[in-house]
């Protein structure tokens, strides 16, 4: 079997889509059978991220209008994102798989015009597919509720693995006290501005890592000033793998109050370290965190402080770290890739 995996979205570094393409692309290569071939469609400058892959198709924006010539006998084209412009025409007789990560725009403050436009684009992509993959059951239910679907939808959870750097001890910012860690693109839907209140009445610091939106950074810092904790809130900007490892390893707790997630890989990353995680109850997060996380049902400061304090007390009194790690280990890129190979082969009739 010959599969082409569209990793074009790796042109956006420091994002969940970059990690998804990178990790799944490598895992598909590592788990394939001898006769199988994995080709990757992406920019030439990003191909160095895949050490064991020999088949690359150089991405070009002109391919939106004139699809590239593919190697012979391609069975499956897997578009890694639901708004991809790069899908082979039906005349190629190649099975098309599309991964839908989320319909987050339905849960954000978008205008009706914007929502209608985005739904139309999603519908166009889905209409071109033979098989849909949703990365959570929440996403699947959103698809069924808001789009017209006449083809199979499978739920395949993202994986999570973690490169360890036990000797690394030079983070971009070194907290002076125990700290809460949060990571993600620093934009309003991540809801990070609700977190400074958790520092009131204690000596904790808050470290937020991720690509920054300057207007939203100001909102976070303004909120910190309201609670008198501005000197203990630190926004690092994008960080490397070593720094991320250090912060997960050394944090007291992890917080992810996002308003809209298709999955939420940082949640599983933190749980791999046995850390207490504090999440919103929005979209897919309860599905991913399960009974091993603590949840904010609303974002009123006194309520959040109470949830955090009681959650930390429960975590420390029940010695929950091992159960949290065991939950996280259910999610691996190897399992994710194996599920994809099963789907590809069922779609093409191969055993």
N, C-alpha and C positions, 0 to 999 in steps of 0.2 A: 504494500500500500504506500502511496505517495501523498503526503499531506503538506499543504502550504499554510503556514500560520502567519497571519498579518500582524506584524509588530510595529506598524507605522506610528502608533501612539507613543512609542519610546522617544519621540522627539520632544516630549514634555518631561524633563527630569524632575526628580523630587516629588513625584505624584504616585498615587496608587496604581494608575494604569501602567506607568513605567514598570513598577515592581511586578504587576500581574504578567505583563508580556515577557519580562526578563526571566522570572522564576518559572512560569509555565513553559516557555520556550526551551529552557534548559532541561526541565523535567521530562518533557516529551521526548527529547533526544536521549535522555538517560534510561527511559523505560521502554523504548521501542524494541520490537523484535528485530532480528538480524535483517530480515528482508524488507523491513519498513524504512521509509525515507521521510525525514522532516526537513522541509525547506522554510526559510524565513524571509518575509517581505518587510524590508525596513531600509532606512537611510544607510548609505555606505559607512558613514561616520559612527554608527551605533553597532556595527557588526562585531566589533572587538569584544562585546559583552558575552559572546557565545563562542566558547573555546572549542567545542566538540562538533560544531556544525560546519559542513562543507558546501551546502547548497544555499546560496543567497540570491534573492531577486532585489535589485536596487530600486528603492521606492523613488518615484518621481511624481510631482503634482500633476503632470500632464496625463498620468494614468487615469485620472478622473474622467477623461474624455476618450482616450484611446488606451484600452487595456493592454498590458504588456504581454509579450509572447512568453508562454510558460514552458517548462520542460515537458517532455512527452509523458503521457500516462499519469497525469495528476488526477487523483481520485477525489480529494476533498480540499476545498478552500475554507479556512476558518478565519472569519473576521472577528478580531478580538474586542471590537466595540460596536455598539448598536447604531452609531451614526457614521460608520465608516463609508467613505466614498469609493472604496476600492473592493469591488465585488465583481467576479467574472460574469459575463453575460450568459444567459441560458444556452446560447448556441454552443458554448464550450462543453456542455454536458458534464460539468463538474458539480458534485454535491457541495452545497454551501451551508456552512454552520455559522451562526451569529451568536455571540455572547452578549447578553443584555445585563449590564451591571446594576442599573437602577433606572427609575423614572423620577429621580430626585426633584426635578423641576416642578413636579406636581405638589411637592411638599414644601416648596420654598415660596417666597413672596415674589412671584412672577405675575406679569399682567396676563389677562386672558388671551390677548393676541400672541404673546410669547409662548404660552402653553400650547395653543392651537398649532403654531408653527413647528414647535418641537415634536408634538405628537405626529404631525404629518411626516416629518423626516424619519421618525422611528418606524412609522407604518410602512413607508417606502422601503426601508431596509429589511424589515421583517417579511414583506411580500416577496423579496428576492431570495429568501432563505428556504432551505429544505428542513432545517432543524434549528430550534432555538435552545440555547443554554441560559438559564438564570442562575446567578451566583448565590441566591438564597430563596427560600420559599416565599418570603415577603415580596421579593422582586417578581417572582412568578405570578403571584396573585395580583400585583399591580398591572402586569402585562395583560392578564386575562380580563381585568376589569376595564382597562382603558384603551385597549387595542383590539383589532379584529385578527384572530389567530386561527388558522386552519391547518396547522402543522404541529408536530409534537414539541413539547417543552420539557426539558430535563433540568433538574436542579443539581448542579455540581458545585460544592463549596470550594472556595479558594483554599489553597494550602498556606502553610506558614513554616518556614524554617529560619534558622537564625545563625549567622556567622558569628563566632565568638572571638573575642580579643582579650583574653584574660590578663595580658600584660599591659594593656592600654590604660593609661591613667592621666591623660591630658585633654579633658573635655574643653570645648570652646568656652564654656563658662563652668566654673566649679562652685557649686553652692556651698555656702558657709554653714548651713544648717540642714536638717532633714527637709526633704522637698517632695512636692507633688509634681509629676511629669505629665505633659500632654504633647502630642505630636500630630501634625497634619497641616495641610495648606491653611494659612491663617486668613480665613475668609469668614464672612458672617454665618454661613450655614454650619460651621464647626462650633459656633456658640461658645467660644473660649472666653468671651467677656463675662460670662456668668461665674467663672472660677475664682477670681480674686477674693470673693466673699469668704471662701473656705479658709483664708489665712487670718481672718479676724479672731482674736482671742487666743492665738497660739503663736509659736515661733517658726512655723513652717515657711518655706519659700515655694514659689511656683515657677517652673521652667517650661516654657512653650517653645517647641522647635517646629520649623516648617517655613516654606516660602511665604513671604509676607505681602499683605495688602496694607499699604501705609495708612489708609483711612481707618481700617479695622484695627490696626495696632493702636492707633490713637484712642479708639473706643475702649479697648481693653485697659489701657493705661489710665484713662479717665475713670473707669470703673474702679480700678485699684486705688486711686486717690480718694474716692468716695468712702472707701473702707479704711483709709489710712495705712495701706500696705504697699504703696507704690515702690518702696525701696526693696521689697521682697518679691517682685514680679520681674522675670527676666525672659525676654523673647530673643532667641538666638539666631533666627533665620534658618536657612537650610543647613542640615548637618550631614556628615558622612556616617558610614556604617559603624566605625569605631566609636564615635560619639554616641550614636543611638544605643549601641550595646551598653556603654557606660551608664547612660541615664536610666535605661530599663533596669540594669543590675542594681543600681544604687538608690533608686527612688523609694520613698516610703509608700507611695500609692500612685496609681495611674488614673487620670480623669479624661473622659471622652464624652462630653455632653452634646454631641452632634445632633442636629435636627433632621438630617437626611443622609442615610448610608445604605448602599446596596449590600455591603458585607461588613467592613470595618476591620481590616487586617491589623491595625495597631492594637486592637483589643486582644487578639490572640497572641501577638508578640509579647505584650506585657504579661499575659497569663502564663506564657512559657517560662517566665521567671518566678512564677508563684506569687505575683503581686496582687494586692486587692485592687480591683478596677471599679470605677464609678462611672456609670453610663446614663444617658437619657433613655427613656422608654420609647423613643421615636423609631419609626421604620424598622430596620432589620436588627437593631442592636440587642433586644431581648432574646431573639432567636440565636444569636451568636454567643452572647455571654451566658445565657442559660441561668441556672440557679446558682452559679458560682460568681456572679457579679452583684453589685449593689446599684440601685437605680434611683435617678431623679425623675419624679413624675411631673414636677414643675420646677421653675427656676427662681422662686422667691428665696432671697438670701437666708433667712432664718431657717426655712425648711431644708435648704441644701446643706447648711451647717449641721443640722440635726441628723440628716441622712449620713453625712460624712462621719460625724463623731460616732454614731451608733454602728456604722459599718466597720470602722477601724476597731472599735471595741470588740465586735463579733469576730473579726478576722484574727485579732491577737489572742482572744480567749479560746478559740476553737482550733487554732493551729491549722489553718485551711490551706496552706501553701501547696502541699502535695496533691490535694484534690483539684486545686486550680490548675496545676501543671498537667495533671492527668487529663483534664478536660481539653486543654490546649493541644495536647498531643494527638487528639483525634483528627486534627486538621494538618495534613501534610501535603506538599506538592507532589510527592510520589503517588499518594492516593488520588489526588486531583488528576494527575496525568493518566493514571491507569483508567479512571472513569472516562476520560476523553478518548482513549484508544478503543475502549469497548463501544462507545457511541459511534466513533468513525466507522468501525467495522460493521456494526449493525446497520448503519445507514447505507453502506455500499454492498451489504450482503456477504462480506467476508467473514470467515470464522476466526 
